[in-house]
Amino acid sequence: MEQVNWVYTDKVLEHFMHPKNILADEKAFDADGRGITGNIKCGDQMIVAIKVDKEKGVIADCKWKTFGCASAIASTSVLSEMVKGMKLDDAYKLSPKDINKELGGLPEHKIHCSVLGDKALRSAINDYYERSGMTEKVKREEARVVCNCMNVTDHEIEEAVLEGARTFYELQEKTKVSTVCGECKEDVERLLEFYKNRHFCNIEEKPSNP
């Protein structure tokens, strides 16, 4: 039988074959914060649960479970290791790019899988703040409508980039953005470059009013 080449790094393979910190029993874990993202009916879903050292303001433990692909499993496994002992504010700022770097790289068409873990982690941190009565620390990632004609948000544009859109016309094919009046084209093109840089390059400068 012809051997099929593994296209992932050894670290991705390790975390996929031997994932760390799986959440086997939510009730037994007794989390201080819990976050969930995705939808099992239409794709990957991720649950992240954290315990917090309240005196130090750091994540003492992090567990997770997912219904997803190898990249989603490996990404969240390594994320759960990365955040242990990390201050909550620093953990909240972790990006898919940070996770991808720790794994030694994912195929470009799989970068979007690493988004699940960090989104669920941010949701878990917000949940901890809410449970602890620190609502002033809760951060909401509100979507902004970029294309009023087709009701396309900046979050949908980001998702399209993560799923492979690299040009304005590819964005239009995936989201139908700017296909009516075209007034949002400049804004869309700026967001396209920002999200390409954010997830696939080394540039982190955020455009004004993204």
PEWO-V18604 format. One record per helix or strand. SS is the DSSP state (h for helix, s for strand). FROM is the first residue (numbers start at 1). TO is the last residue. If there is no record, write none. Layout:
ss:SS from:FROM to:TO
ss:SS from:FROM to:TO
//
This chain:
ss:h from:10 to:17
ss:s from:22 to:22
ss:h from:26 to:29
ss:s from:33 to:38
ss:s from:45 to:53
ss:s from:58 to:67
ss:h from:70 to:82
ss:s from:87 to:87
ss:h from:88 to:92
ss:h from:96 to:103
ss:h from:108 to:131
ss:h from:135 to:137
ss:s from:145 to:147
ss:s from:152 to:153
ss:h from:154 to:162
ss:h from:168 to:175
ss:h from:185 to:200
//
